[in-house]
Amino acid sequence: MSSPIRIGIIGQGRSGRNIHAEFLKNIPEKFTIAAVSDFLEDRCERARKEYGCAAFQDYKEMLADKSLALDLVVNASFSHQHAPISADVMNAGINVLSEKPFAKTAEEVKELIGVSKRTGKLLAVFQQSRFAPYYRQVQKVVNSGVLGEIRLVKIAFNGFARRYDWQTLQAYNAGGLYNTGPHPLDQALGFIGRDITPNVWCKMDTVCTLGDAEDFCKLLLSYPGRPTIDLEVCSNTNFSPYTYLIYGTYGSLMGSMSHIDWKYYVPEEAPPIKLIKEPLPGPSYCSDKLVFHEEHWDVPDEDKDLFNSMAARFYNNLYDALTTGAALAIPPEQVLQQIAVIEECHRQNPLPVKFQ
Ligand SMILES: NC(=O)c1ccc[n+]([C@@H]2O[C@H](COP(=O)([O-])OP(=O)(O)OC[C@H]3O[C@@H](n4cnc5c(N)ncnc54)[C@H](O)[C@@H]3O)[C@@H](O)[C@H]2O)c1
């Protein structure tokens, strides 16, 4: 593996240019943007000028050009092209980082894992929200045990938007769950467990979108003995009181991406109570006197640029995986579970296909 790692980027749009290239150009000691590919010639030309790299309208020409000595290709093409292009990249003998969604179906993920094993090429997915500081903090609180056993994890990635681009089209593997969903769903699966196939209930609908893919998604995941997950990716609410709301047996947590509060009682400090079957005297209501401890977290200054902080941690792990053989923080086998859940959500909600 060369160092810096030589990168090709397919797609020069909001992801390929604005996220990946703009981030990678700032760490030349680790990564060199050697080439890009985009259907659009003006985007190729801009990359030649801005990054001093080679540029191709046909990504297959980029993969075939051995003089580029590419170590890694970032696949930031349209979502429905992710799986076939990732396979093409590995078959060309190059490691691949696919944008989310990794694929449309669990079967496609299995095929990609097969290509990765056969070619010996690294297969990674850009789900940078695994490294989000607020998610790490929520995990820290949950793992500390102060909230007791976690019974419900509510996650809301909501807003109000009338989208009208290709990310509204089923033919492009778009809609809220394939597009935004991989971020909160990857986090959610960390709470219910990455080792199981959860029960899925999902309601999808089209509300404000101009396309035919859902922009309203309510998803419940359950499994015996595990926390229930209640996840929303909806484009029709102006109110977002929380990103996370967690119910435990000793307390609860509520937080956004920049601030989190949690509140709990300590069982050893609580006064003893006993069950009374007879009507309470008076009559009266139960009057348990619990003392709650309150704690707070604010995103640290160094993580205030959320995107950079997530991308930096993601790319550090990818760099280590490529240069030292370190384990990927998000192995493709974990993404298989996520795509299987998304596939089941769509199976339960067949929406009419209106555009090809
Ligand atoms: N991880 C994240 O936070 C994040 C953020 C934004 C987008 N994305 C993902 O990135 C992908 C691209 O989304 P976007 O918002 O950048 O779209 P976009 O429309 O802004 O850009 C896509 C670009 O890729 C080019 N392109 C598409 N297929 C190509 C191909 N086969 N060969 C060459 N060029 C090709 C298009 O011409 C366009 O310039 C999507 O799958 C999306 O889900 C991820």
The ligand as a Gaussian input file, in Angstrom:
#p B3LYP/6-31G(d) Opt

LIG

0 1
 N      -22.633000       9.729000       4.010000
 C      -23.251000      10.881000       3.859000
 O      -23.415000      11.656000       4.805000
 C      -23.755000      11.270000       2.503000
 C      -24.093000      12.605000       2.219000
 C      -24.533000      12.926000       0.928000
 C      -24.669000      11.913000      -0.024000
 N      -24.347000      10.632000       0.300000
 C      -24.496000       9.563000      -0.710000
 O      -23.632000       9.849000      -1.795000
 C      -24.214000       9.400000      -3.028000
 C      -24.202000      10.547000      -4.012000
 O      -25.101000      11.518000      -3.535000
 P      -24.912000      13.062000      -3.854000
 O      -25.761000      13.791000      -2.888000
 O      -23.452000      13.377000      -3.932000
 O      -25.546000      13.152000      -5.301000
 P      -25.278000      14.326000      -6.377000
 O      -26.408000      14.283000      -7.314000
 O      -24.989000      15.610000      -5.683000
 O      -23.935000      13.869000      -7.082000
 C      -23.790000      12.667000      -7.746000
 C      -22.687000      12.897000      -8.767000
 O      -22.231000      11.641000      -9.205000
 C      -22.187000      11.642000     -10.635000
 N      -22.374000      10.244000     -10.994000
 C      -23.382000       9.433000     -10.620000
 N      -23.183000       8.199000     -11.059000
 C      -22.007000       8.216000     -11.735000
 C      -21.259000       7.240000     -12.445000
 N      -21.690000       5.974000     -12.563000
 N      -20.107000       7.615000     -13.034000
 C      -19.659000       8.890000     -12.931000
 N      -20.335000       9.860000     -12.279000
 C      -21.492000       9.513000     -11.687000
 C      -23.284000      12.590000     -11.061000
 O      -23.054000      13.120000     -12.342000
 C      -23.173000      13.662000      -9.974000
 O      -22.231000      14.656000     -10.298000
 C      -25.613000       8.932000      -2.667000
 O      -25.640000       7.545000      -2.670000
 C      -25.885000       9.475000      -1.287000
 O      -26.705000       8.629000      -0.522000
 C      -23.897000      10.302000       1.529000

